[in-house]
Amino acid sequence: MIVGLSNPKNKYHNTRHNIGSWYIYSLAKNFNTLLKKEKKFFGFVASIDIYSNNIRLFIPNIFMNINGSAIYKIASFYNINLNEILIAHDDLDLESGQSKLKYSYGHSGHNGLRSIINIFNKKINFYRFRIGIGRPKNKKDISSFVLSAPTTTEIDLINISIQYAIKETLILLSNTS
């Protein structure tokens, strides 16, 4: 399963904190599929086939700090382990235009990742794409920064990093088939 962390779509779709959902929408578009709202999972779901791997795409449509509950619900339903999930999320420690694939345990202060780790209640490594959004100059501004829209220049850079992340996803999945 590939998950893009987010806050509720209607209010927060264009914000930096929803970059993970941007990645999922771009991935779905690359495979000519649409995500459908699935109330029982509290989010948007699609299935794609990559190198003979049936991959579920998922975007939680609940608040970031409780994304873990929606992810756990769909993962349990389909018997998907945490180490079989790729999480895409925004990252303050990377500049816009940068993305990195990481396989480890930990949340680095990200509330969505913290929620996932707490709900799954396991100290287990999992894959994640850290998609850079940069950091505000003042630490006190982090909340308003992540919940605001990026500039046009940042959007262009973020879209480049999302396309890079999609290419890396295909490479990663080609090695697991």
Stockholm file with secondary structure:
# STOCKHOLM 1.0

chainA/1-177         MIVGLSNPKNKYHNTRHNIGSWYIYSLAKNFNTLLKKEKKFFGFVASIDIYSNNIRLFIPNIFMNINGSAIYKIASFYNINLNEILIAHDDLDLESGQSKLKYSYGHSGHNGLRSIINIFNKKINFYRFRIGIGRPKNKKDISSFVLSAPTTTEIDLINISIQYAIKETLILLSNTS
#=GR chainA/1-177 SS CEEECCSCHHHHTTSGGGHHHHHHHHHHHHTTCCCEEEGGGTEEEEEEEETTEEEEEEEECSCGGGHHHHHHHHHHHTTCCGGGCEEEEEETTSCTTCEEEEEESCCTTCHHHHHHHHHHTCCCCEEEEEEECCCCSSGGGHHHHHTSCCCHHHHHHHHHHHHHHHHHHHHHHHTTC
#=GC SS_cons         CEEECCSCHHHHTTSGGGHHHHHHHHHHHHTTCCCEEEGGGTEEEEEEEETTEEEEEEEECSCGGGHHHHHHHHHHHTTCCGGGCEEEEEETTSCTTCEEEEEESCCTTCHHHHHHHHHHTCCCCEEEEEEECCCCSSGGGHHHHHTSCCCHHHHHHHHHHHHHHHHHHHHHHHTTC
//
